[in-house]
Amino acid sequence: MRRHLPPIAAAAAAIVLLSGLARGAFAAEPAAATAFLDAWAKVDSYTDTIVSHEVKGTQTEDRTYHFAYLKPHYARIDIIDGPGKGGGAVWAGGDTVHGHQGGFLSGIKLQVSIHDGRAVSLRGDTIDYASFESAAQQIKAAKDITQGTTAGLDSVTITYPAGAADGVTKRVIAFSKTTHLPAERISYAGDQVVKDEKYSDIKLNVGLKPDDFQ
């Protein structure tokens, strides 16, 4: 004999079923993000090369950086090609960076605010933005995450509310299927790409120490 649940019990069962489906759907969508966060948790330091293209109004900036990072808050960035070639900065947490400019000024050491015009990119991104830790924090804070594919790589779309301080409304991060680490991060203002960062020559757990960031 078929039994019928009382209305209240039936409603409760439906809520449990729907919430289970919702959890399952959500868990399936950001799988690449979850894999990245798990992989990133196992990294204490790394170095890589970043090829960056930025747009701000009518201005553009194309640079290649060598980047080094040690958890929890040590970073070194050197401009190896593009505007400011030969310049770089070191950050050991806090609100200041130690840096030098390229060319004939390369011997002059500076200590400036992390937001100083000489220490940020065209769009005002600070040295810590270049790190995979920045990508991890963006994912954790994201209001919405969807997963798709980009150029054969797993990709996660992170959507921000319109009117973000830097004008960015969406970021797409593509991950290597081998390492689960970012291969590319693209920032959009509406439909326009305003920043594209490609990561290569990634070396993990390279034995960096705080003394390397002075």
BATI-492126 format. One record per residue: residue in three letters; chain; z, x, y of N, C-alpha, C, O in turn; residue number from 1. Coordinates in steps of 0.001 Angstrom, whole numbers. Example, Ala and Ser with C-alpha at 12.3 -4.5 7.8 and 13.67 -1.06 7.14 Angstrom:
# residues 2
('ALA' 'A' (7800 13190 -5690) (7800 12300 -4500) (7800 13200 -3300) (8465 14236 -3319) 1)
('SER' 'A' (7080 12850 -2250) (7140 13670 -1060) (7870 12900 30) (8039 13409 1138) 2)
***
This chain:
# residues 214
('MET' 'A' (0 841 -1179) (0 0 0) (0 887 1244) (801 1817 1342) 1)
('ARG' 'A' (-886 608 2185) (-988 1416 3395) (139 1055 4351) (349 -116 4669) 2)
('ARG' 'A' (869 2085 4811) (1987 1849 5727) (1539 2087 7161) (752 2994 7432) 3)
('HIS' 'A' (2037 1279 8067) (1725 1420 9490) (2958 1921 10220) (4054 1388 10052) 4)
('LEU' 'A' (2768 2944 11025) (3879 3463 11813) (4242 2500 12922) (3360 1862 13497) 5)
('PRO' 'A' (5541 2379 13239) (5926 1600 14413) (5225 2153 15643) (4881 3335 15672) 6)
('PRO' 'A' (5005 1320 16666) (4275 1764 17864) (4821 3033 18472) (4046 3916 18840) 7)
('ILE' 'A' (6162 3158 18595) (6750 4345 19236) (6476 5585 18390) (6110 6636 18915) 8)
('ALA' 'A' (6657 5451 17072) (6410 6593 16184) (4949 6995 16201) (4621 8182 16188) 9)
('ALA' 'A' (4059 5986 16230) (2630 6279 16278) (2258 7018 17546) (1462 7957 17522) 10)
('ALA' 'A' (2842 6585 18659) (2564 7257 19939) (3054 8693 19907) (2373 9602 20384) 11)
('ALA' 'A' (4252 8897 19337) (4804 10253 19256) (3921 11138 18399) (3658 12291 18740) 12)
('ALA' 'A' (3458 10579 17265) (2581 11358 16384) (1283 11731 17086) (767 12835 16910) 13)
('ALA' 'A' (759 10805 17881) (-481 11082 18612) (-280 12194 19625) (-1143 13054 19798) 14)
('ILE' 'A' (877 12170 20299) (1169 13213 21292) (1255 14572 20618) (723 15561 21123) 15)
('VAL' 'A' (1936 14616 19459) (2055 15886 18734) (689 16394 18311) (386 17579 18449) 16)
('LEU' 'A' (-157 15463 17780) (-1496 15855 17352) (-2319 16378 18504) (-2971 17415 18387) 17)
('LEU' 'A' (-2293 15660 19632) (-3085 16076 20787) (-2591 17389 21356) (-3392 18244 21732) 18)
('SER' 'A' (-1263 17562 21426) (-737 18808 21967) (-1085 19975 21053) (-1346 21085 21517) 19)
('GLY' 'A' (-1086 19705 19711) (-1477 20756 18777) (-2921 21143 18951) (-3260 22326 18922) 20)
('LEU' 'A' (-3797 20134 19136) (-5210 20412 19377) (-5398 21170 20672) (-6207 22095 20744) 21)
('ALA' 'A' (-4651 20783 21699) (-4770 21459 22995) (-4359 22914 22866) (-5019 23804 23402) 22)
('ARG' 'A' (-3257 23153 22144) (-2822 24535 21971) (-3854 25330 21204) (-4136 26482 21532) 23)
('GLY' 'A' (-4422 24704 20169) (-5421 25403 19379) (-6655 25727 20176) (-7205 26822 20059) 24)
('ALA' 'A' (-7107 24766 21004) (-8293 24989 21823) (-8048 26093 22819) (-8902 26955 23023) 25)
('PHE' 'A' (-6853 26072 23461) (-6544 27096 24455) (-6455 28469 23802) (-6922 29466 24351) 26)
('ALA' 'A' (-5834 28503 22598) (-5685 29790 21928) (-7037 30371 21542) (-7200 31591 21521) 27)
('ALA' 'A' (-8017 29506 21234) (-9320 29988 20812) (-10128 30514 21987) (-10894 31466 21836) 28)
('GLU' 'A' (-9963 29901 23165) (-10793 30265 24309) (-10526 31673 24829) (-11476 32430 25024) 29)
('PRO' 'A' (-9250 32060 25066) (-9033 33386 25650) (-8762 34472 24617) (-7982 35387 24882) 30)
('ALA' 'A' (-9398 34391 23428) (-9139 35373 22379) (-9405 36801 22859) (-8661 37723 22524) 31)
('ALA' 'A' (-10472 36978 23646) (-10788 38321 24147) (-9700 38806 25101) (-9371 39992 25122) 32)
('ALA' 'A' (-9142 37888 25889) (-8061 38251 26801) (-6822 38654 26022) (-6164 39639 26359) 33)
('THR' 'A' (-6503 37896 24981) (-5345 38211 24149) (-5513 39563 23465) (-4576 40358 23405) 34)
('ALA' 'A' (-6710 39815 22952) (-6983 41097 22296) (-6833 42252 23284) (-6303 43310 22941) 35)
('PHE' 'A' (-7303 42038 24511) (-7154 43074 25545) (-5685 43346 25840) (-5261 44501 25869) 36)
('LEU' 'A' (-4908 42291 26060) (-3496 42481 26386) (-2762 43181 25252) (-1886 44010 25500) 37)
('ASP' 'A' (-3108 42857 24013) (-2496 43537 22872) (-2890 45012 22830) (-2053 45879 22578) 38)
('ALA' 'A' (-4169 45287 23079) (-4643 46682 23069) (-4029 47468 24222) (-3629 48621 24056) 39)
('TRP' 'A' (-3958 46837 25391) (-3418 47505 26574) (-1945 47850 26392) (-1481 48863 26915) 40)
('ALA' 'A' (-1206 47026 25660) (214 47283 25420) (424 48579 24639) (1505 49165 24698) 41)
('LYS' 'A' (-584 49028 23920) (-481 50246 23105) (-931 51501 23849) (-888 52599 23295) 42)
('VAL' 'A' (-1359 51346 25090) (-1852 52476 25888) (-779 52912 26875) (-240 52084 27610) 43)
('ASP' 'A' (-461 54216 26898) (485 54701 27905) (-216 55407 29050) (309 55457 30162) 44)
('SER' 'A' (-1408 55960 28789) (-2167 56622 29846) (-3635 56635 29454) (-3982 56517 28279) 45)
('TYR' 'A' (-4488 56781 30456) (-5928 56873 30151) (-6668 57456 31337) (-6151 57509 32452) 46)
('THR' 'A' (-7892 57892 31073) (-8815 58304 32132) (-10147 57604 31866) (-10463 57252 30730) 47)
('ASP' 'A' (-10914 57412 32928) (-12244 56838 32760) (-13104 57142 33979) (-12642 57714 34965) 48)
('THR' 'A' (-14367 56743 33881) (-15306 56822 35000) (-15629 55401 35424) (-15896 54541 34584) 49)
('ILE' 'A' (-15604 55154 36729) (-15887 53821 37267) (-17094 53912 38192) (-17089 54677 39156) 50)
('VAL' 'A' (-18121 53134 37896) (-19275 53007 38793) (-19123 51670 39498) (-19137 50614 38865) 51)
('SER' 'A' (-18976 51728 40823) (-18629 50544 41594) (-19678 50221 42653) (-20174 51106 43351) 52)
('HIS' 'A' (-20002 48946 42755) (-20894 48436 43805) (-20150 47328 44534) (-19715 46358 43912) 53)
('GLU' 'A' (-19998 47465 45867) (-19261 46479 46657) (-20103 45967 47812) (-20945 46682 48354) 54)
('VAL' 'A' (-19864 44736 48172) (-20565 44101 49285) (-19530 43424 50180) (-18627 42735 49705) 55)
('LYS' 'A' (-19685 43637 51490) (-18844 42945 52463) (-19714 42622 53671) (-20038 43500 54470) 56)
('GLY' 'A' (-20086 41356 53793) (-21012 40980 54859) (-22351 41654 54646) (-22985 41482 53606) 57)
('THR' 'A' (-22779 42424 55636) (-24047 43141 55531) (-23864 44568 55027) (-24837 45309 54886) 58)
('GLN' 'A' (-22624 44952 54757) (-22331 46310 54305) (-22311 46384 52781) (-21922 45434 52101) 59)
('THR' 'A' (-22735 47526 52266) (-22626 47792 50832) (-22029 49181 50636) (-22133 50050 51502) 60)
('GLU' 'A' (-21401 49368 49478) (-20823 50669 49152) (-21001 50920 47662) (-20552 50131 46830) 61)
('ASP' 'A' (-21657 52019 47335) (-21854 52410 45945) (-21154 53740 45717) (-21466 54741 46362) 62)
('ARG' 'A' (-20207 53734 44793) (-19435 54936 44506) (-19239 55110 43004) (-19281 54149 42237) 63)
('THR' 'A' (-19025 56363 42606) (-18599 56682 41258) (-17263 57404 41354) (-17107 58358 42116) 64)
('TYR' 'A' (-16308 56933 40571) (-14961 57493 40608) (-14579 58090 39251) (-15034 57638 38200) 65)
('HIS' 'A' (-13736 59109 39308) (-12977 59506 38123) (-11563 58980 38347) (-10966 59197 39402) 66)
('PHE' 'A' (-11033 58282 37330) (-9753 57603 37499) (-8803 57985 36379) (-9207 58097 35222) 67)
('ALA' 'A' (-7543 58183 36727) (-6508 58487 35742) (-5314 57580 36007) (-4961 57317 37156) 68)
('TYR' 'A' (-4693 57102 34917) (-3572 56167 35068) (-2506 56453 34017) (-2806 56704 32850) 69)
('LEU' 'A' (-1254 56407 34464) (-93 56556 33590) (860 55412 33889) (1255 55206 35037) 70)
('LYS' 'A' (1224 54678 32863) (2179 53595 33067) (3537 54171 33471) (3878 55257 33002) 71)
('PRO' 'A' (4332 53504 34314) (4032 52143 34784) (3290 52068 36115) (2781 51003 36467) 72)
('HIS' 'A' (3212 53185 36877) (2656 53046 38228) (2156 54368 38805) (2376 54654 39982) 73)
('TYR' 'A' (1492 55164 37992) (917 56416 38490) (-605 56327 38394) (-1147 55939 37359) 74)
('ALA' 'A' (-1287 56690 39477) (-2746 56635 39470) (-3321 57778 40303) (-2739 58204 41301) 75)
('ARG' 'A' (-4466 58252 39866) (-5222 59245 40636) (-6677 58823 40618) (-7229 58496 39567) 76)
('ILE' 'A' (-7300 58832 41802) (-8708 58456 41893) (-9442 59506 42711) (-8982 59904 43782) 77)
('ASP' 'A' (-10585 59951 42202) (-11411 60951 42890) (-12828 60415 43008) (-13405 59931 42034) 78)
('ILE' 'A' (-13380 60507 44205) (-14757 60051 44447) (-15699 61180 44053) (-15729 62228 44696) 79)
('ILE' 'A' (-16468 60958 42993) (-17359 62019 42522) (-18809 61791 42938) (-19656 62664 42750) 80)
('ASP' 'A' (-19096 60610 43506) (-20430 60362 44054) (-20346 59189 45021) (-19546 58273 44831) 81)
('GLY' 'A' (-21172 59222 46055) (-21204 58149 47038) (-20439 58501 48296) (-19982 59634 48442) 82)
('PRO' 'A' (-20291 57545 49216) (-19589 57795 50475) (-18184 58348 50234) (-17426 57815 49424) 83)
('GLY' 'A' (-17852 59418 50944) (-16533 60031 50779) (-16439 60960 49592) (-15341 61333 49177) 84)
('LYS' 'A' (-17592 61343 49032) (-17598 62232 47868) (-16715 63451 48122) (-16784 64077 49179) 85)
('GLY' 'A' (-15890 63771 47140) (-14971 64898 47276) (-13578 64470 47690) (-12628 65246 47594) 86)
('GLY' 'A' (-13456 63215 48156) (-12153 62705 48548) (-11425 62090 47367) (-12009 61866 46307) 87)
('GLY' 'A' (-10161 61824 47560) (-9390 61207 46491) (-7988 60894 46940) (-7590 61218 48059) 88)
('ALA' 'A' (-7237 60256 46055) (-5872 59869 46382) (-5030 59826 45121) (-5543 59672 44012) 89)
('VAL' 'A' (-3724 59966 45316) (-2755 59907 44229) (-1675 58909 44619) (-1209 58886 45758) 90)
('TRP' 'A' (-1290 58089 43657) (-260 57066 43890) (811 57187 42816) (506 57320 41631) 91)
('ALA' 'A' (2069 57139 43244) (3189 57226 42305) (4112 56027 42488) (5335 56137 42402) 92)
('GLY' 'A' (3486 54870 42743) (4262 53674 43021) (4602 53597 44498) (4430 54575 45227) 93)
('GLY' 'A' (5076 52461 44942) (5452 52319 46336) (4296 51974 47241) (3233 51554 46783) 94)
('ASP' 'A' (4515 52156 48544) (3566 51701 49553) (2745 52809 50192) (2028 52565 51162) 95)
('THR' 'A' (2838 54023 49661) (2070 55119 50243) (1258 55836 49175) (1565 55760 47985) 96)
('VAL' 'A' (218 56531 49618) (-582 57377 48736) (-718 58746 49372) (-666 58887 50594) 97)
('HIS' 'A' (-893 59745 48534) (-1211 61090 49003) (-2694 61290 48742) (-3177 61018 47643) 98)
('GLY' 'A' (-3413 61760 49742) (-4847 61887 49547) (-5461 62991 50368) (-4792 63667 51149) 99)
('HIS' 'A' (-6767 63156 50169) (-7543 64093 50967) (-8943 63527 51123) (-9429 62795 50260) 100)
('GLN' 'A' (-9575 63864 52209) (-10942 63440 52444) (-11901 64481 51890) (-11511 65612 51598) 101)
('GLY' 'A' (-13167 64082 51747) (-14153 64997 51200) (-14744 65921 52247) (-14314 65925 53401) 102)
('GLY' 'A' (-15716 66690 51848) (-16418 67575 52770) (-15529 68667 53335) (-14645 69179 52649) 103)
('PHE' 'A' (-15768 69021 54593) (-15019 70127 55181) (-13565 69755 55448) (-12762 70625 55784) 104)
('LEU' 'A' (-13210 68472 55304) (-11822 68043 55480) (-11049 68010 54166) (-9900 67569 54132) 105)
('SER' 'A' (-11671 68470 53089) (-11061 68328 51771) (-9749 69084 51628) (-8941 68763 50756) 106)
('GLY' 'A' (-9530 70081 52471) (-8286 70841 52374) (-7122 70196 53105) (-5989 70664 52988) 107)
('ILE' 'A' (-7375 69140 53849) (-6322 68477 54628) (-5680 67380 53791) (-6350 66424 53401) 108)
('LYS' 'A' (-4395 67511 53515) (-3666 66528 52719) (-3041 65482 53645) (-2508 65809 54705) 109)
('LEU' 'A' (-3116 64235 53226) (-2608 63132 54030) (-1646 62280 53218) (-1797 62141 52005) 110)
('GLN' 'A' (-660 61712 53893) (175 60679 53283) (50 59450 54168) (461 59460 55329) 111)
('VAL' 'A' (-521 58394 53607) (-788 57193 54401) (-376 55954 53614) (-82 56023 52420) 112)
('SER' 'A' (-363 54829 54305) (-88 53550 53654) (-1137 53292 52573) (-2296 53678 52720) 113)
('ILE' 'A' (-730 52649 51506) (-1658 52308 50432) (-2763 51375 50935) (-3819 51258 50315) 114)
('HIS' 'A' (-2501 50708 52080) (-3488 49794 52665) (-4265 50429 53820) (-5083 49757 54449) 115)
('ASP' 'A' (-4027 51697 54106) (-4738 52392 55176) (-6247 52357 54899) (-6675 52442 53748) 116)
('GLY' 'A' (-7039 52232 55955) (-8479 52155 55817) (-9085 53338 55088) (-10144 53213 54472) 117)
('ARG' 'A' (-8422 54491 55151) (-8926 55681 54468) (-8576 55683 52982) (-9093 56504 52224) 118)
('ALA' 'A' (-7700 54767 52565) (-7217 54754 51187) (-7726 53572 50380) (-7396 53432 49202) 119)
('VAL' 'A' (-8534 52716 51012) (-9014 51514 50313) (-10542 51537 50223) (-11218 52305 50908) 120)
('SER' 'A' (-11054 50675 49363) (-12502 50546 49229) (-13050 49664 50345) (-12302 49192 51201) 121)
('LEU' 'A' (-14347 49450 50328) (-15002 48658 51374) (-14349 47293 51533) (-14169 46826 52657) 122)
('ARG' 'A' (-13992 46646 50428) (-13403 45313 50477) (-11883 45337 50600) (-11232 44294 50532) 123)
('GLY' 'A' (-11321 46533 50781) (-9882 46626 50987) (-9068 46755 49722) (-7847 46600 49756) 124)
('ASP' 'A' (-9723 47037 48592) (-8987 47191 47339) (-8219 48507 47332) (-8757 49553 47694) 125)
('THR' 'A' (-6953 48443 46914) (-6102 49624 46877) (-6290 50380 45559) (-6943 49886 44640) 126)
('ILE' 'A' (-5720 51567 45478) (-5921 52447 44332) (-5484 51794 43028) (-6122 52000 41995) 127)
('ASP' 'A' (-4406 51011 43055) (-3907 50400 41828) (-4847 49324 41290) (-4800 48997 40104) 128)
('TYR' 'A' (-5708 48769 42159) (-6663 47749 41720) (-7621 48308 40670) (-8112 47562 39823) 129)
('ALA' 'A' (-7888 49604 40718) (-8861 50213 39807) (-8359 50286 38371) (-9140 50576 37464) 130)
('SER' 'A' (-7090 50033 38148) (-6501 50212 36823) (-6691 49009 35916) (-6910 47893 36386) 131)
('PHE' 'A' (-6604 49244 34611) (-6622 48148 33648) (-5351 47300 33769) (-5338 46134 33375) 132)
('GLU' 'A' (-4290 47889 34312) (-3085 47102 34565) (-3372 45988 35555) (-2833 44887 35436) 133)
('SER' 'A' (-4229 46278 36540) (-4638 45255 37498) (-5348 44109 36790) (-5083 42940 37072) 134)
('ALA' 'A' (-6256 44446 35865) (-6963 43408 35111) (-5980 42592 34277) (-6108 41371 34182) 135)
('ALA' 'A' (-4998 43261 33673) (-4002 42556 32863) (-3199 41581 33716) (-2946 40453 33294) 136)
('GLN' 'A' (-2795 42007 34913) (-2023 41131 35785) (-2860 39949 36270) (-2345 38839 36409) 137)
('GLN' 'A' (-4150 40183 36526) (-5029 39088 36935) (-5145 38041 35831) (-5122 36840 36102) 138)
('ILE' 'A' (-5269 38496 34594) (-5365 37570 33468) (-4076 36772 33313) (-4115 35559 33110) 139)
('LYS' 'A' (-2939 37446 33409) (-1657 36768 33244) (-1418 35723 34335) (-768 34705 34097) 140)
('ALA' 'A' (-1949 35982 35535) (-1730 35068 36657) (-2818 34016 36803) (-2713 33126 37647) 141)
('ALA' 'A' (-3870 34111 35981) (-5041 33238 36138) (-4680 31773 35922) (-3918 31437 35016) 142)
('LYS' 'A' (-5232 30913 36759) (-5038 29477 36627) (-5929 28893 35539) (-5620 27849 34964) 143)
('ASP' 'A' (-7021 29567 35269) (-7977 29040 34292) (-8712 30209 33652) (-9154 31125 34346) 144)
('ILE' 'A' (-8845 30177 32322) (-9550 31227 31600) (-10525 30577 30627) (-10149 29686 29865) 145)
('THR' 'A' (-11761 31020 30653) (-12735 30580 29662) (-13399 31809 29064) (-13480 32852 29713) 146)
('GLN' 'A' (-13871 31692 27839) (-14480 32832 27160) (-15931 32553 26832) (-16290 31453 26412) 147)
('GLY' 'A' (-16758 33565 27030) (-18170 33463 26688) (-18661 34813 26241) (-17873 35634 25773) 148)
('THR' 'A' (-19954 35064 26374) (-20510 36370 26030) (-21353 36881 27191) (-22030 36115 27876) 149)
('THR' 'A' (-21296 38178 27392) (-22064 38824 28448) (-22656 40105 27890) (-21919 41011 27500) 150)
('ALA' 'A' (-23958 40188 27848) (-24662 41400 27407) (-24116 41910 26083) (-23920 43113 25913) 151)
('GLY' 'A' (-23870 40999 25144) (-23402 41402 23833) (-21927 41700 23754) (-21425 42053 22686) 152)
('LEU' 'A' (-21204 41562 24879) (-19773 41833 24897) (-19000 40531 25016) (-19508 39539 25540) 153)
('ASP' 'A' (-17751 40543 24520) (-16881 39418 24802) (-16641 39393 26306) (-16553 40448 26935) 154)
('SER' 'A' (-16536 38219 26881) (-16245 38154 28311) (-15270 37031 28590) (-15269 36008 27906) 155)
('VAL' 'A' (-14457 37226 29581) (-13490 36223 30001) (-13722 35930 31463) (-13792 36850 32278) 156)
('THR' 'A' (-13843 34670 31806) (-14003 34263 33195) (-12642 33840 33737) (-11983 32966 33173) 157)
('ILE' 'A' (-12236 34458 34816) (-10963 34135 35445) (-11264 33488 36786) (-11892 34104 37646) 158)
('THR' 'A' (-10826 32264 36968) (-11152 31519 38181) (-9940 31423 39094) (-8843 31065 38663) 159)
('TYR' 'A' (-10158 31747 40357) (-9104 31680 41359) (-9373 30512 42303) (-10523 30106 42473) 160)
('PRO' 'A' (-8327 29972 42916) (-8548 28915 43907) (-9395 29435 45066) (-9275 30596 45457) 161)
('ALA' 'A' (-10242 28581 45605) (-11038 28960 46777) (-10099 29331 47913) (-9017 28760 48049) 162)
('GLY' 'A' (-10515 30285 48721) (-9697 30683 49864) (-8745 31809 49557) (-7793 32039 50301) 163)
('ALA' 'A' (-8994 32534 48443) (-8173 33702 48151) (-8253 34682 49317) (-9249 34721 50039) 164)
('ALA' 'A' (-7202 35468 49494) (-7099 36332 50667) (-8294 37270 50812) (-8735 37547 51927) 165)
('ASP' 'A' (-8823 37764 49675) (-9950 38695 49745) (-11292 37987 49637) (-12333 38640 49556) 166)
('GLY' 'A' (-11278 36651 49636) (-12518 35897 49575) (-13071 35723 48177) (-14063 35019 47988) 167)
('VAL' 'A' (-12443 36355 47188) (-12933 36254 45810) (-12508 34911 45214) (-11340 34531 45293) 168)
('THR' 'A' (-13460 34204 44623) (-13188 32905 44008) (-13236 32951 42495) (-12732 32042 41835) 169)
('LYS' 'A' (-13841 34008 41923) (-13927 34107 40462) (-14138 35553 40060) (-14820 36310 40750) 170)
('ARG' 'A' (-13542 35931 38927) (-13806 37241 38345) (-14222 37063 36897) (-13689 36213 36183) 171)
('VAL' 'A' (-15180 37875 36471) (-15614 37901 35072) (-15323 39300 34537) (-15780 40295 35099) 172)
('ILE' 'A' (-14568 39367 33458) (-14257 40647 32831) (-14892 40661 31450) (-14632 39772 30638) 173)
('ALA' 'A' (-15715 41652 31180) (-16346 41808 29872) (-15625 42919 29114) (-15304 43964 29680) 174)
('PHE' 'A' (-15375 42679 27823) (-14593 43611 27026) (-15412 44214 25894) (-16293 43565 25330) 175)
('SER' 'A' (-15107 45462 25573) (-15709 46115 24413) (-15171 45470 23140) (-13966 45253 23010) 176)
('LYS' 'A' (-16057 45167 22211) (-15610 44616 20935) (-14934 45681 20079) (-14235 45359 19118) 177)
('THR' 'A' (-15138 46934 20425) (-14541 48030 19655) (-13118 48321 20110) (-12196 48368 19296) 178)
('THR' 'A' (-12944 48515 21416) (-11621 48891 21942) (-10852 47703 22511) (-9634 47767 22671) 179)
('HIS' 'A' (-11566 46615 22819) (-11000 45422 23470) (-10578 45692 24914) (-9903 44867 25529) 180)
('LEU' 'A' (-10970 46833 25448) (-10667 47164 26836) (-11843 46768 27727) (-12956 46587 27232) 181)
('PRO' 'A' (-11609 46631 29038) (-12696 46216 29930) (-13869 47187 29913) (-13691 48405 29934) 182)
('ALA' 'A' (-15073 46621 29873) (-16299 47393 30029) (-16893 47161 31412) (-17593 48017 31953) 183)
('GLU' 'A' (-16599 45974 31984) (-17125 45630 33305) (-16263 44516 33903) (-15787 43631 33192) 184)
('ARG' 'A' (-16073 44577 35225) (-15382 43512 35947) (-16225 43149 37171) (-16535 44005 37999) 185)
('ILE' 'A' (-16591 41872 37272) (-17446 41401 38363) (-16677 40376 39179) (-16118 39427 38628) 186)
('SER' 'A' (-16649 40567 40483) (-15961 39653 41397) (-16983 38872 42204) (-17962 39430 42699) 187)
('TYR' 'A' (-16741 37580 42330) (-17639 36681 43053) (-16928 36047 44234) (-15733 35755 44175) 188)
('ALA' 'A' (-17684 35835 45318) (-17273 34974 46420) (-18287 33833 46408) (-19403 33983 46906) 189)
('GLY' 'A' (-17896 32695 45840) (-18876 31642 45597) (-19846 32112 44528) (-19433 32490 43432) 190)
('ASP' 'A' (-21133 32090 44842) (-22160 32533 43882) (-22558 33993 44078) (-23353 34525 43304) 191)
('GLN' 'A' (-22015 34639 45098) (-22419 36014 45411) (-21521 37031 44712) (-20295 36928 44743) 192)
('VAL' 'A' (-22159 38010 44086) (-21407 39130 43528) (-20991 40043 44676) (-21841 40570 45395) 193)
('VAL' 'A' (-19693 40226 44846) (-19210 41069 45938) (-18624 42386 45435) (-18397 43310 46216) 194)
('LYS' 'A' (-18381 42464 44132) (-17934 43743 43569) (-18268 43775 42084) (-18025 42813 41354) 195)
('ASP' 'A' (-18830 44898 41653) (-19180 45087 40246) (-18677 46470 39835) (-19103 47480 40395) 196)
('GLU' 'A' (-17774 46514 38859) (-17212 47780 38391) (-17557 47952 36908) (-17272 47077 36090) 197)
('LYS' 'A' (-18165 49073 36578) (-18496 49385 35194) (-17656 50585 34754) (-17572 51588 35463) 198)
('TYR' 'A' (-17035 50471 33575) (-16119 51492 33072) (-16745 52224 31886) (-17296 51601 30978) 199)
('SER' 'A' (-16652 53545 31905) (-17218 54341 30808) (-16366 55585 30601) (-15453 55872 31375) 200)
('ASP' 'A' (-16692 56322 29526) (-16002 57571 29195) (-14480 57361 29188) (-13729 58160 29748) 201)
('ILE' 'A' (-14046 56285 28550) (-12624 55947 28516) (-11921 56795 27461) (-12323 56817 26298) 202)
('LYS' 'A' (-10867 57492 27881) (-10049 58299 26969) (-8619 57769 27040) (-8036 57669 28120) 203)
('LEU' 'A' (-8064 57431 25881) (-6759 56776 25823) (-5656 57739 25399) (-5877 58685 24642) 204)
('ASN' 'A' (-4440 57458 25924) (-3230 58191 25531) (-3465 59692 25575) (-3341 60401 24576) 205)
('VAL' 'A' (-3809 60148 26778) (-4250 61532 26967) (-3120 62478 27369) (-3369 63611 27780) 206)
('GLY' 'A' (-1887 62010 27248) (-752 62899 27490) (-459 63174 28948) (125 64208 29271) 207)
('LEU' 'A' (-847 62278 29835) (-528 62491 31246) (969 62384 31489) (1685 61673 30785) 208)
('LYS' 'A' (1426 63119 32519) (2832 63102 32894) (2951 62845 34405) (1993 63066 35146) 209)
('PRO' 'A' (4115 62382 34860) (4286 62138 36304) (3913 63334 37167) (3413 63165 38279) 210)
('ASP' 'A' (4156 64559 36655) (3822 65755 37433) (2341 65903 37675) (1933 66665 38552) 211)
('ASP' 'A' (1517 65185 36910) (58 65238 37124) (-375 64412 38317) (-1550 64422 38684) 212)
('PHE' 'A' (555 63697 38929) (220 62789 40036) (993 63210 41291) (1854 62485 41791) 213)
('GLN' 'A' (657 64389 41770) (1310 64927 42968) (260 65395 43965) (605 65882 45042) 214)
***
